[in-house]
Amino acid sequence: MGCFLKDADAKQEGDKRVKNWVREVRDVAYDAEDIIHTFLFKIATSRGSGFLGCIKRYACIPVELKALHDVGSEIQRINNKIHRISESRSTYGIADISQGAGKSSADPIHEERRLTSLNSEESDFVGFFQKESEALVKKLTNESEQRRCLVSVVGMGGLGKTTLTKKVYNDPRVKAHFDSFAWISISQDYVVTDLLQKILNCYISKDKLKEVKEMDVNQLKHEISEHLKEKRYLVVLDDIWSKEAWNDLKGAFPETNNGSRVVLTTRKEDVALYAQSEVHRPGILNEEESWELFCKKTFPGHGGCPPELVDVGKRIVQKCYGLPLAVIVIGGLLTTTTKEAAEWKKVHESSSWHLVKGEINISGILSLSYKDLPYYLKPCFLYLGNFPEDYEFHAKTLIQMWAAEGFLEERGEETLEEVGEDYLMQLIQRSMVQVTERSSSRGIKRCRIHDLLRDLSISKAKEDMFLQVHSRINANAPPASRARRLAIHNDDLREYTSLKSFTPQLRSVLIYTQGSTWLQREEEKFLFRGFKLLRVLYIHGACIKKLPKEIGELIHLRYLGCTEAYLESIPSSIGNLPNLQTLFVASHYIIKVPSTIEKMQLLRHFQVKSISKGSIMSGEIEGRPRLDRINSLQTLSLVRSGKWMEDGCLGKLTNLRKLGIFVYRETDAEVLYQSIVNLDCLHSLNLQGRLSKLPDSSFFPTNLTNLTLIRSYLKDDPMATLEKLKNLRILRLLDNSYMGKEMACSAQGFPRLESLHLRQLSQLEEWRVEEGSMPSLLHLQIYECTELNKLPEGLQHVSTLNKLELRRMSDEFKARLEEDRGEDWYKIRHIPSIDIS
């Protein structure tokens, strides 16, 4: 049935009879899957382990026989239903659907596509806003208007309001003009306290986050106002939908007389007028700009549009009516289409456009792009509807969820994660996903989906019973009893559980709620006992101190995430999850991890993340589990050193790619060094805690590209060792990782280093860089090294350096870097992007 659905996917478009018939086949396929997985659940939970488990298995033989009888009856029912559906084809008047292979993911050019996409940012059309951005910069930096002013960027969805505003927000003239900045995205389904917390979090240190979460609305407004009243500030409220939203927030922004500005972006002009703001309306692209943008998107890195495609290409672009998002999306679609005039004419003549001049609606273009997706990418796109509006999701998290759902096809020698990266890259290339943040190595770190495309994904997902989203906007909508996935946004869980909706067939539950919501026992039962077939469970914001032991009953679970939590321990029953691939926890506390983790032999990613700055948060693994039995483990971070490392256990995790260790005792360091030398696949290493010294460079894995040291308190200059690591591309020395006064980088050292971050090296006074050192360096960050009074002499020879960021350095240090006047200006004048604050 899965193969049939794949083959029939393209045939159902434009024919409602086929579409209805395919929906019936999909429903029966869902039924079949439910029957098999429910049977597996019953068998697994009727059996135990050890001596008592053996007795239990004999006692449960009658239960298993009944389960076999039940599943046999269900299979017979399914077979009968399939027979009826097959016969009904003639009733629908449907001809035989020819067997044709769906578009395969085994694409030999995916690496070329990945490299091309890395050079093609989602902000492709910022260059077309030069006139608009100049006008907006002038409004924001106008010295003649000193009172606090509001400026609203108003226009329809897809016009590029956010892109234009982001370009202006990051303009060096704007950065130099204001003292304080904040950018907040506002969804239709906003929570006032959440928005105010996000604004305040832009101004305070991480160690005060807990205090912020306990403040009420009035306290939050007061704190923001107190912070801003002496500063010239710029605040952007992106995508504001209602007058009520402005009323809820305006009290936080003091009426200063120093040139402060608040910028609103909105589709609704009445909101801009209500806020008494100056209105800025970006225009649509003219024909020449539209064509230039289209060619830039459709033929990246090439010599433009081939002559035989120009005529039909311009006719396609005309249908976009100058709307940037429409041009970008249709261009992304055509990058994957054969570059032949006949194929482009099919796109031009498609009935899916539905564009009406004067009242532009780009839903047709977006639907056309969805229709053109290969079969294997469609569920990946629909899955994006799980995330809240304007939410920036981690690329790795999304890929791990795709893997847990079974969306990623195995492909040659590639890992599932590499296949997932390619799938995401394809969606980015088609402009259906936007990159919002890249890592230091230029990899994709965070993404978002335009709200119009999000609306499309939710609409299509609802149509196919793929997903239901429950939020305050549609709180009164009845639950979809056949939906396979549930997303709950900005909601008190009690609001949903009160609906008494029982949907046992759910495969994913993703919950985004406020950090002040503590899970009650009723919610715990709802989450951990109600959905026996769950593959993905992700809870963000709900306060949980301890996962209930019932979590061990979710035997089909493959992804378990709990973030913004107060989790202190994980129950030993976690070992009963044989299919778990990812366990991700972000907590305010040290988390105790049971030794039963060794039983999860399919575990690929185990990550504990700290939300607090005051102390190192990590996972404390209890006992001496044999983690080397988990052959598939790729990520282990951040865990305390301990007995689990003994007997060479750590060194046998030869598939590890990312390792984070908090060295709890200095004596554990030697065991660690003896282990990591064997980890040939390791490319990312994070060491936290006191180290007496670094090992010789030969102890570091040869493939290591990313190294972070935090609070290591090293006495000897680490550069002497680390500069010999020939493949190292990213180095972070943070928070007193080195306590010496001098640091030196010698010639030919760090041959491939691209990013260097030095933070809070409190004793560092002098840094020397010899000519020829760091010949590949692109990005240098120096934060809070308050004793460092000048940049190294050799920095002017690092010609590759294109970005320099300096934060909270001494006045003497900054004075030496004044443009054209400072003593050290000659060392950095060749750097295109310099940010000093």
N, C-alpha and C positions, 0 to 999 in steps of 0.2 A: 504493500500500500504506500510505503514511503517512496519507493521508486516511481510508482504511478503518479503520486502528487508532484514529484519533481518534474516528470515529463509533461504533466497536464498544466503546469503553472502558467506557461505563456499562452496556452490555448484558451484559457478561461476569460482573458481580457476581451471585452467587447461583446460577449455572448452570455446573457444572464442565465440561459438554460444550462450551459456548461458550468457556469459559476455555482449555481445551486447544487448541481450534481456533484461537483468537486467538494463542496462544503459537506455534503452527506458522507462522502468517502473520508474526509478529514475527521469528521465526528466519530465514525466507526473506528478509525485508526487510533484516535484518542482513547476510545473505550477499550480497545485491545491492549494498549499500553497500560492503562489503569489496572486491568485484570491481572496482567503478568506481575506488575510491581506490587500490587496488593497481596498476591499470593506469596511473593518473595518476602514481603514484610511479615506475614503471618508465620511463615516457616522460621524466619530468623528470630522472631521474638518468642517463639515457643521453645527454642533451644538455648541452652546456656553453655558454660565452659567449666572445666574441672570436674571433680567427683560429683558435686551437686548437679552440675550441668548434665552429666551422663545419666543420672537418675531422672532428671527432668525430661530428657529426650525420650526415654522409654515410656514415661508417664504420658507424654504428649503424642504418642503414636496415633491414638484415635483422633486427636485434633488435626494432625497432619493428613490423615486419611480423609477426614471430612473436608479439609481445605482442598485436597486433590479432587474430590468429587465436585465441590463447588466450582472450582476453576474449570473443570471439564464441562460442566453445565453452561458456564458463562461463555466458554469457547464455542460451544455448539450454537448458543444464541447469536454470537458474533458471526459465525459462518452463515447462519440463516439470513441475517441482516445483509451481509455482503451479497448473498445470492439475490435478494430482493433488489438491492441497489443496482446490481449488474443488469437485471431484467428491466429495471425502470429506465435504462438508457434509451430504449426505443420509444418509451412513453414521452420522454423529453424531446425526442426527435434528434438525438445526437449521433453523428457519424462516429466511426471508430477513431479514437484519438491515436494518431500515428506515434510509434515509439521513436522518440528522438532524444538523444542524450541532452540533459540540461547542461547549462554552462558549468564547466568544471572549475574547481579551484586550483587544479594542478597547472598553474600558469607558469611557464618557464621564464617569463620576463618580469616576475614579481620583484626581483631584486632591482632591476632597472627602474621599475615604477617607484620603488621605495626611495631610491636616490633622487629621482626627478622630483618627487613630492617634497623631499626635504628642502629643496631649493625654491619651492612654490608655497609661499605663506597664504593663509586664508585672507589676509588683508591685501589681496592683489590689487584692489581698486582704490587704495588710499591715495595713489598718485593723481587720481581723477578729481580729488577734492581740494586741490591746491587753493583755488580761489575761495572756496567755502571756508577752508580752515584758516586762511589769512584773515577773513572777516571775523571769524569767531575768536581767534587769538586777540584781535584788536579790541573786541568787546570785553574780553576778560581782563586785559591788562591796561585798560583805559585809565590813566592816572587822574584825569579830570573828574571822574566819578568815584568819590571816596566812600559813599554809603554802601552798605551791603546790598548787592543787586542780585536778582534772579534772571537767568537767561534760559529759555526753553528752546530745545531743538525739536521741532515738530514735523511729523511726516508719516506717511503710511508705512506699514511693515515691509521690510525688504529694501527700503530706500537708502540704508547705510547710516542711520542716525548714530548708532553706537560706534561704528567704525570711525566716523568723522570725529565724534567727541573723544574717543580714545586717542586718536592722532593728535588732537589739540591738547589733551590732558598730559601727554608725554612730550610735548614740544619743549625744547630747552628754554625758550623764552618764558613759557608758563611756569616751568619748574623753578626758574630763577626769580620769578615775580612773587610767588606765594611761599609762605612758611610751612603750611600744614595742608595735607591732602587726604582725601577719602573718596573711595569709589564704591558705591553700593548698588547692586541690582535688586530691583523690586518686582516680585511676581504679583500676579493678580491675587494669589492665595497667600498673602504675606501675614506675618505675625509681628506686631509692633515691637515687642520686647526683643525679638530676634534681630530686627533691623537696627534698633538702637544699640544692641550689643555689638553688632558687626561694625557700626560706625566707631564706637568707643574703642574697640579692639585695634583700630587703625592707629590709635594714639598711645596705647599703654603697653607695658612690657608683659610678656607671657606669664610671669609669676603672679599677675593680678587677675588672670582670667577667671579664677574661681570666685573672686569677690564680685566681679561683673555679673556672673550668672545668678547671683542672689539678689540683685537690685531690681526694684520695680520700675515702672515706666517713668515716674517723676524723678527718681534718683538717677536714672540713666540720662535723662535730658539735662539734669543739673550738672552731672559730671562732664558731659560733652560740652555744654555751654561754658563751664569753668575753664576747660582746656582751651577752648577756641577764643575766648573773649579778649585775650591779649595778642592774638596772632592774626596775620592776614591769611585767611584760609580759602581753600577751594574744595567744595564738596560736590560730587556728581551723584545724582539719583537717577539711575538708568532704568528706563522702561517703566515709568510711573503711570498707572492706569486710572486713578480716581482722585477726586477732590479730597476724599476722606484720607487717603494716604498722605497727602501734603499736610492736612490738618494734624494728623498723628505725629508728624516729624518736625514741623516748622519750629516748634518751641525749643528745639535743641540747638538752633543756629542763632547766636546772639546778633543783635543789630549793631554791629561795630561800625566805625567810621574810618576804616583804614584800607578800603578797596577789596574786601572779601567778596567772594562770589559763590552762589549756589547754581548749579546747572541741572536742569531737568531734561531728560529725553522722553518723549511721549508721542503716541499716535493720536492723542485726543487734544484738540486745540482748546476745548473748554476747560481742561485741567490747567493748561498754560495761562489762559486768561484769568481763571479763578485765582491762581497764585500771584497775579499781578506782575508777571514776568515779561521781559523783553523777548519777543518771539523771533526765532531764527528758523527759516524754512529752507532746507537744502533743496536744490532743484534736481530734476531727473537728468540723466545723461543725454547729451545730444547724439545724433546719428554717428558722428565721427568718434566720439568718446566711447559709445556703445560698441562699435566695431573694433576699436583698439583694445578695449577690455576683453572682448570675446576672443580675439586672436591671442592675447596674452595668456588667457586661461586654457584655450583649446590647443595651442601649439607652444607650450612652454619650452624655452631653450632652442626653438627652431627658427627658421627664416620667415615665419609668417604663413598665412593661408595660401595653399596651392591655387594657381589661377583657375583651375576647373571647378573649385569649390566656392569661389568668391561670390558668385551670383546667388546661389542657393543659401550660402552662409549669411549674406546680408538680408535675405528675405526672412530667415529664421530670427536674426537679431531684431528686425523690425517688429516682430511679434512680442518682444520683451518691453516695448514702449519706454525704454530708457531706465528701467528699474534695475539697479545694480545686482540685487540678489538673483533676479530672473536671468540676467546675462551670465552671471557666475555659474548658476546651477545648470543651465542648458549647455554652457561651455564644458562643464565637468562631464555631463552626459556624453557629449560628442568626442571627448578624449578617448572614450572606450569603444567608440563606433568605428567601423571600417571607414577609412578616408576615401570614400567613393561617393560621387554625386548622387547615384541612385539611392544609397542608404540615407544620405542627408535629406533627400526629397521625401522619403518615407517619414522622417521626423517632422519635416515642415508640414506635411499633409495630414499628420496624425489628428485624430478627432479628440485628443485629450487636452488640447490647448486651453479652450474656454477662456480666452482673453477678450475683454471688451474694452475698447478705448474709452477713456473718460472715467470709467469705474474699473480700475485695473485690479484684476484678481489673478494672482500667480499660482493659485492652487492647481491649475491645469499643468503648468510647467513642473511643479513639484511632483504631481502624480505621474507625469511622464518619466521623471527621473526614477521614481520608485519602481514603475513598471519595467524599466530597462535594467534594473539590478539583476545580477545573476541569482539563481535560486538560493545558493548558499549564503548570499549576503542579506537576503530579505529578513530572516529572523534576527540577524545581528542589528539591522536598522530598527526593526520594530521594538527590540529590547531597550532602545534608547528612551522610549516613552516612560520607562520606569523611573527616570530621574526627574526631580522637580524642575520647574521652569527656571531658567537662568543658572542652573546648577553646573558647576565645573567638576566633572568627574575625572578620577585618575585613570589613565589609559590602562595601567596594569590591572586595576580592579575590574574594569570592564572586560578585559580579555580573560581574566580568571573566571568571571561569571559566565562568559560565553563558553569557556571550556567545560564548566560544571554543567551547563545546559546541554552539552553535546553538539553545539553548533559548529565546532571546528573539526574539519576533516584531517585525518592523519595524512601526511604528505612526505614521502621519502624519508630522509634522515632528519628532517626538521622537527623541532619540539612543537608541542601544541601552542606554546607562547609565541614562537616565531611565526606560525601560521596565523595566529590571532593578530599579531602586529601587521602582517600583510593585509588581512581583512580590513583592519582599521585604516590602513594607508589607502586602500581602495576607496573607502567611504570619504576620506579626506580629499582624495584626488577628484572625486565626483562632487565636491563641495557640499556634501550632506552632513559633514561633521567639521567643526572649526577647531583649530589648535589655539589654545589660549596660553599655554606655557610649555617651553621646551627645557629639557635638562641641560646641564653644563656641557654634556656631550652631544647636544643638538638633537637628542632623541625626544619623542613625544612624551610629555609628562602629564599635562592636563588638557581636557577638551570640553567643548560644550556643543549643544545643538541649537540652531536658530529656532525661536519659538514657533515660527510658521512650519518648519519641518517637524518640530516636536508635535504640533497639532496633527500633522499628517500621519506621523507614526502611531499616535494614540488612536486616530480614526481608523486606520487600516487594521491595527491590532484588535480593536473592539469588534470590527467586522468579522475577523477570523477567530474570535474568542481566544485570542493570543494573550490579551492583557486587559485588566481593568484598573483604572486609576481612581482612588477614592480620596477626595480632598474637600475642603470647605466649600469650594465652588459647586461641586456636584454631590454634596453630602446627602441630599434627599433622593438621589438616584438609587434605584433598587440594585442590589448586588447581582452581578452576572454569574449565575450558578454554574455555568459551563466554562468560565474563564480559567485559563491555565496558570495565570500569573496575577498577582495582586500587588499594587503599589499604594501605600498610604502616605500622604504628604501633609506636613504641617498640621497634624491631627493629634488629638488626645486619643489613644487607642480605645478608650472606653466608648468613644463616639461610634467607632466601627463595631466593636464587639457587642454593643447594645442592639445592633441590627439582627443579632442571632443568626447570622449567615453561616451556614456550614458548607464549606467547599473543600471536601477532602481530597479532590483531585489536583489541588494547586501544586505547581512545580517550583514556583518562586514566590517569596514574600519579601518585599523591600519596604522598610519603614523609615521615614524621615520625620522626626518629631522634635519638640523642644527639649533642651537639656534639663529642664526642671521637672520633667515628667518621670516619676518613679513607677516602675512596673509593679502592679498589684498581682496577687496570686491568680486572679481571674484572667489577667492578660497573659501571664506565664502559661497557664493551661491552654489558652487560646493559641499561643505561638508554638509551644513545645510538645503539645499532645494532640492538637487538632488536625495537623497536616502530616499524615504518615508518609506521603510520597514526595515531600519537599527535597529539592536538589540545592536550592539557594535560599539562605536565610540571612538577611542583612538588616541590622538595627542601628540606626544613627540617631543619637540624641536622647534615647530613653535611658534613664539612670538604672543600672543594674549592678548589684554588688556581687552576686553569685549566680552563675548559670544553674538552673535546676537540673537534678539528675535525669529528668525525663528527656533531656537533650539526646541521651544515648539511645532513645527509641527511634530516632529519625535515621534509619539505616541507609536511606537513599541519599542523605545529605552529602553534597560535594563541596559546597562553599558555605562557610560560617563566618560572618563578620559582625563585630560589635564595636562601634566607634562612639567617641564622645561619652565614654562610659566611666563608671566608678568600680569596675570589676576588680575583685581581689583574688578570685580563685576559679579554676575550671574543674568540674567534677570528674572523678575517675571514670564515670560512665562514658566519657568522650572516646575512650578506647573501643567502644562498641560501634563506632562509625567506620566501617571498613572501606567505604567509598570516598571519605573526605579527602579532597585535594588541597583546599586552602583553609587555613585558620588564621584570621586577622583580627587582632584586638588592639584598640587604641584606648588607653585607660589613664586615670590620674594616679593609679596605685601600682605597686609591684604585684605581679600576678603569679600565683603559685600554679605550676603546671604539673599534673600528675604523671607518674612514671608510665601509666597505661598508654601514653602517647606513642610508645614503641609499637603498639598493635596496629596503628593506622599506616599500613604499608603502601598505600597509594598517595600519601601526603606529599605534595609538591612544594607548598609554600606555608611556612609557619612564621608569622611576624607579629611581634608585640611592639607597639609604638607608644611613646610617651607624649602626654598632653601637657605635662607640667615642666617648668624650667628649673625649679628650685633644686631638684635632685634627680639622679638618673633612675628612670623607670625601666624595668626590664622583666623578662619572664624568668622565674626561679624554678628550674626543673628539679622536682623532688626525686630522691632515691638515685638509683644508678640504671636508668633505662638503657637498653641497647639501641640507641638511635641509628647505629650502622645497619640495622635491619630495614630501615626505610630507604631503600635504594633510589627511590625517585625524588628524594628531597633536593630541591633547588635553592630555596630561600630559608635561612634560619637566622632570625634577627628580631629583636635584640634580646639575648638571653644571658644570664649570669654564668660565669665559669663555675665549675663544680665537679663533683664526682662523675657526672655523666661523660666527662671528657677523658677519663682515665682508660687505660688498656688500649690506647690508640683509637678509641671509638670515633672521635671527631675526624681523624685523618682518613677514616674509611668511607666518609660521605663524599665519594669522588664525583658525584654529580652536582655538588653545591656550586652555585653561581654567585650567590650573595650571602655573606656571613657578617653578622653583627654580634660582638661579644662585649659584655661588661666584665672586665677583669676584676673580680671581687677581691681576690688576694694576689699579691705580687708573685707568690710562689706558683700561681696558675699560669703565669706568662710563659714559662719554659715549656710546659705541656702544650700550650697553644702553639708556640713556634715550631715545635716538633711535629705538630699535626698539619698546620696549614701548608707546609712544604709539599705535602702529598696531594693537595687539592688542585689538580691541573686545570679544572674547568672554572675555578674561582676568578671572577673579574671585578667584584666589588667587596671591599673589606672595611668594616667600621669597628675600630677598637676604642673602647671607652674605659676609663679607670686607670689607676696608677700603674705605670710600667717602670721598672728599674732602668731598662735600656731597650733599644730596638735590636732585633737580631741582625745578623749579616744580611746583605741584600740577596744572597743566594737562597735564603729561607723563604722569600716571598715567591708565590706562584708566578710563573713566567707570563701568564695571560692576564695578570692583574692590571686593570685600567683605572680603577676608582678606589682611592684610599682616604679614609677619614680618621683622624686621631682627636679624641676629646678628653680633656682632664687627665692627660697621661703624666704630667709633671716631669717630663724628660729633662735631664741635666745637660746631656750632650746634644750638640746641634744635629737634628734629625736629617738635615739636607745632605750631609755627607754620605748617608746610606741611601736615602730615597732617590737622589738624583741618578743613581745607577740603575733604577728600574726602567728598562728600555721601552716598555709598553704603557707606562703610566700616563694617563691623559687628564685625570682630575685628582687634585690633592687639596684636602682641607685640613688645616691645623687650627683647632678651635679650643677656646676656653682653657687656657693654661696647659695646653698639650706640651709646650716647651717653655722652660723657665729660665733659659739663658739670656744673656744680654746681647750676644752677637749671633748672626746667622749669615751663612755664605753659600752662594750657588756658583759652582766653578764652570769653566768653559767646557762645552760638550755635555754638560749635565742636563738631565730631563729632556732627552731628545724629542719626545712626542707629547710633552705636557701641554695641554690646551687651556686648562682652567686652574687657577691657584687662588685659594681663599684663606686668608689669615685673619683670625678673630680672637680678640681678648688674649693676646700674648703679652701679659702685663709687665714683663721684665725686659722685653725686647727694646734695645736702644739703637742698634746699628744692623743694617742689612746690606750685604755686598753682593753684587751680581756681576760676574766677569763677562766680557764680551764673548759671544758664542753660546752662552747659557740659554736655556729655554727657547730654542729657535722656532718653536711652533705655538708659543703662548698666544692665546686670543683674548682671554678674559682674566682680569686681576681684580680681586676684592680685598680690601684691607679695612677691617672694622675694629674700632675700640682698642687699637694698639697705642695707648696714650703716651708711652715713653719713647716711641719712635718719632724722631723729630724731622726726618727727611727721607725722601725716596732714594733707593740705591742709584749710584752713579751709572751703572751699566744699563739702566732701563731704557735709555734712549736708543740702544742698539737692538732692542727687541722690536723689529719692524713689523712683525705679524700682529702685535697687540692692537685690538680694535675697540676694547671696552675697558674702562677703568672706573671702579666704584670705591669711594672712600666715605666712611661713616664715623662720626664721633671721634675724630682725631684732634690733636692739640691745636691751639690757635697758631702756634709757631709753625707747625707742619703745614697748615692750610695757607698761611701767609706766603710760604715759599713757592706755592703753586699758582699764585695770582697770574692771570693771563697777561703775557707780555711784560710783566713787572717782577714777578717772583723769581728768586734765585734758581729754583728748580723747574721753571716753566719749560726750559729747553728739553728736559727729560721726557715730557709728556705731550708736547705740542703736535707730535705726529699721530696721536691717538684720536680717531674720529669721534668716539663717544666717551665723555668724561662727566662723571656724576659725583659731586662733592657735597655732602650735607652732614 
